[in-house]
Amino acid sequence: MSTERTLKGKTLFITGASRGIGKAIALRAARDGANIIIAAKTTTEHPKLPGTIDTARAEIEAAGGQAFAVKTDIRFEDQVDEAITTGVKHFGGLDIVVNNASAISLTGLEATSMKMYDRMYDVNARGSYLVTKTAMPHLVQAENPHVLNLSPPLNMNQKWFAEFAAYTLAKYAMSVWVLGMSAEFKDEGVAFNALWPRTAIATAAVRNLLGGEQVINASREPEIVADAAWAVLTRKASECTGNFFIDEEVLAEEGETDFDKYAVKPGTPLFNDFFLD
């Protein structure tokens, strides 16, 4: 990949950055010398959800970046406003938003409680909208502003609605924001793109929800998404907007040919991610 592009000195606001894909994106940016505003809820370690905003901060700083951690539940407007206001004050500006935080329940109509329904829409749909809305006055002042939503292409195949329609629609909302806002803010030069993995990614959510070690062994590490995110976020915003990117396709465009290095267990057939036929 090109070594001329860099996130050095850029400030990124990343939701859900205490673990998984969010943290991996933060660490990749940190290796360039970026500033990371860690916006996540976890302050106390959980047995099934390792990582807190403080452990993430330590890892980011050890990787070469600067980190500002603020406990944030993106369902609440006052917390998002506080996180962005204090983060921008700390670093002096904001260049990039990564909407990574997500809630998931792979359940059908009768098995989906309204509490879980509300949680998915409050985090995925409303939360990403709220974060972007709050960040926009700062992004329009940045030199190469990007918003990256970790959300899938808008695939209307009925199979992706048949068993978990509530989750699908909540997740697709994040993709609709990309579709709409990339046009809305084109003249302001703010890039809006979506990024989604080709395969399952080895995260705590996958381990807890999709079948444990068997699925983990058929997954790739979060670093593949992080490397793809880096490639998108270092592109010129005015020329890279309104796209629904797939991680391995982005990396192939960058000249990457070795995808085995990302596999949890090289040689194991990979489990395809949702929403990709």
N, C-alpha and C positions, 0 to 999 in steps of 0.2 A: 504494500500500500504506500501511497505517497507520504513522504516525510515533510513536505513543504507545508501542508495544512496542519493547523494546530488549534487547540482550545486554550492555549496558554493565556492567562489573564482574563478569560471569559468567566462570567458568573452564571451558574446554572441553578435553577430552582427545580428540585426533583422530588416528586411525591412518592411516598413509599420507599424511600432510599435507605431504610435501615437493614434491608435484606434483599436477597434474590436479584431480579433483573435491575431494579432501581439502584441497588448498591453497586452492581457490576458496571452500570453506565457511569455512576459517580467515580468509581475507581479508575475507569479508563480515561475519563476526563482529567482526573487528578494527576495521572502520569504525565500529562502535558503541562501541569501547573495551573489547572483551573481552580476557580472558587466554587464551592458547592454549598448551597443552602439545603440542608437535610430537613425535609418536611414529612414527618412520620409520627405515629402515635406511640410507638413502643418505647417506654423508658425502663421497664423491668423485664428481664429475660423470661421467656415462656418456654417450657419444655419442648413444645412442638413447633415453636416459631422462634428460632435462634436469632439474636441480633437486636440491638437497641440503637437509638439515635446517638448514644455516646460511644458505643463500640464502633459504629459506622464512622463517626467523626475521627476516631483514633486511626482507623484503617485508611481513611482518605488522606489524613495528614501524613501518615507513614508512606503513602504512595507518592507524595510530592505535591499534593494540593492543599488548599486552605478550606476549612470547613466551618460552617456555622449551623449548629443543630437547634431546631426549635420544635417542641412538641406540637403537632398539628393534626387535628382531625378535620379533613377537608369537607366534611358535612356541615361545618359551622362557619358562617361568614366572618365572624369576629376573629376566629383563630387563623383563617387564611389571610385576612387583612393584616393581622399582627405579624404573621410569619414573613409575608412579603415586605411589609414596611420595615421591620427590624433587619431582615436580611439585606435589603437594598441599602439601608443606612450603614450596615456593617461593611459591605463591599463597595459601595459607591455606585451601584447600578445593577442592571439585570439584562442579560443577553439571550438566555435560553430558558424555556420551560419544558420540562419532561413530565407529562401526565402519565404516570406509571401506576399509581395506587388503584387497586381494583378489588371488588367484592364479587364472589362467585358462589352460585348454588346450582348444580346441574340437576335440577328437579323440575318435574312437570307441574301442571296446574294444581292438582290435589295435594301434592307434597310440598309446595312452596308456601311457607307461611307469609302473611302480609308483612311481618316484621323483616323477614329476609328479603322480600320483594322491595320494600322501602329502602333497605340498606344498599341493595345493588344499584338502585336508581339514584340514591343520595350520593353514593361514592363515585360510581362510574359515569353516569350522565350528568348529574348536577354538580358533583365535585370538580370534574375536569372543566366544566363550563365556568364555574365560579373562580377557579384558580386562573384560568386564562383571562377572564374578564378583569380580575384584580391586577394581574400582571401587565395588561396591555398598555397602560400609560407609560410604563417603564420600557417595555419592549420597543415601542415606536421610536424611542430615543437611541436605541442601540445601533451599532454599526452593521451587524449582520444577524438580525434577530430570527430565532427559530422557535416554533412550538412543535413538539413531537409527542403524539399520542400513541401509547402502546395499545393499539386496537387493530382489528382485522379489516381486510377488504370487505365491501358490502356485497355479500354473496346471498342471493335470494333463493338458493336451493332450499326446498322445504325441509330437507333432512336436518338442517341447522336450527329449525324452529320446533320440530316435532316433539322433542323430549325435554327441552329446556328453553322455551320461548322467552320467559322473563329475563333470563341471563343474556340470551342472544340480543334482545332488543336494548337492554341496558348497555351492553358492550358496543353495539352498533351505534348508539348515540354518540360515542366518542369519535367514531368514524364520520358520522354526519357533521360533527363540528369541523372536521378537516375539510370535508367537501364544501361546506358553506363558508367557513372563515377564510379559507385560502383565496376565495373570490372576493369576499368582503374586504380583506386587508391587502389585496394585491398591490394597490397603488401606494400603500404605506411601506411596502417592502418587507412585510413580516411573512416568513414562510410557515406554512402549516402542512405537516405530513404525518402519516400513520406508519407504524412499523409493527410487524407481526412475525413470529417465528414460523419457519417451515415445519419444525418438529416440536414435540414436547420439550420443555426446558426443565432441568433439574432444580426445582425450587421446593420450598416447604409446602406450598399449596398443592403442587403435583403429588408430592409424597403423601400428603394427608387426604387428598380428595380422589385421586385417580388410581390407587392400587399399589402404593408402596414401592418396594425396591424393584419389582419387575418392570414397572413403568419408568422408574428412574434410570435403570440400566439401558432402557431403550430411548433415552433422552440425550440432549446435548446440554453442555454447561451454559450458564447465563452469559458467559463471555462472548458467545457468538452474536447475541443481540447487542451487547455493549459495543463490540467492534463495528457492527452495522450502524448503530446509532451514531458513533463517532464519525463514520463516513458521511452520513446524512448531515449532521450538524456542522461539519466543516465545509460543506458546499455553499455556494453563493445563494443566499436566501431568495434573491429576485429571480433566480433561474431554477430553483428547486422547491416547488410548492404544489400542493394539491395531489400528492402522490400517495399511493397505498403500497408501501414497500414490504417485501419479504426479505428476511435477514440474509439468507444465503444468496439471493439474487443481487442484493446490494454489494455483498462482498465479491461476488463473481465479477461484477462491473469494475470493482477496484483491482481486479487481477488475482484474487485469492483462489487457489485451486485445492488447498489441503483442508478439507472439512472434517477429516477424521480426528484432527487434533482437538476438536470441540466435543467429541463424543464422550459420554461418561464411561462407556465400555466399548471401545472401538471393535468393529466387526459385528456388533449386535444390530439386527434390523431396527430401524428407528420408527418410533410411534409418531405419526403425523399429527400436527396440531389441529384444533377445531377450525371450522369455517373455510378450510382449503380443500377443494374437491380433488 
